[in-house]
């Protein structure tokens, strides 16, 4: 998998046994790159191109951007939307279809009873999506705390929703060096694709491929990139 952005000249390329990191010391470039990611996640055109096997893939369906850690919000709008989509497919599969139809019929009878004495007929629509939204499912990571909660979230995403490139913004500001290194070694061992984006340099981890964009470039369109690790 590769990531190209016109805000820096190098190509970020993932390989087995490595994680990629991007240090953006210039605030304008830092803000611009995060903005590009958000724009891509919203399904709009952006300054970034993400590819796999030399074929462009959508950022919106292949990237999970994580920027908030206190608290670490697992039930984001994107997560809940994906979760509802998974549950909706499950509700109408061969195993659950009959039970789902019976439940919707029961709710319809209940609505008929409630509205029986009203002076006018009511119209209402009962469907699987509405039924699931009424249940308001939310992800509960149990007793996981700290950076372990992030890994549990990644596991859930992979097993239920699908593979993603996880992009972490300033993760190292919130967790100590030892915890981050253990976390990185774990995700590498389980072959997750991640990108760390930081606004300053931290101690480099052995399996980390790092690209640094200077804080004081000659111009914002011609940045001098220092590579530590072969991109």
Helices and strands as residue ranges (DSSP letters): E 2-5, E 12-13, E 19-24, H 27-41, E 48-52, E 55-57, E 63-66, H 77-91, H 97-114, H 128-135, H 147-156, I 157-161, E 165-169, G 171-173, H 177-189, E 193-198, E 208-213, E 225-228
